[in-house]
Amino acid sequence: MLFMVIERFRPGMQERVGERFRSKGRLMPDGVTYHASWLEPKSGLCFQVMEASDRDLLDAWIANWSDLVDFEVTHVVTSQEYWAAKARAGI
């Protein structure tokens, strides 16, 4: 399953996020794959595409950062998958 993850650094925590990332990496459990990320330059708002077989694995990763970051997670599919499913359904 693919997930679009929006990270909002808590006020004053941006430097601590960077320090933790530099010292410990992404802190992802087995079964979670990072695909790509983008940051909004002014605020540092981060958009990531992550993959996991279920949401529980992703929640384990989020728990490693939740003291510094607030998360919004949405299950997504690729455009190709979306339209193929619509075609199969006759829509």
Sequence and secondary structure as in RCSB ss.txt:
>XXXX:A:sequence
MLFMVIERFRPGMQERVGERFRSKGRLMPDGVTYHASWLEPKSGLCFQVMEASDRDLLDAWIANWSDLVDFEVTH
VVTSQEYWAAKARAGI
>XXXX:A:secstr
 EEEEEEEE TT HHHHHHHHHHHTT   TTEEEEEEEE TTT  EEEEEEESSHHHHHHHHHTTTTTEEEEEEE
E  HHHHHHHHHHTT 
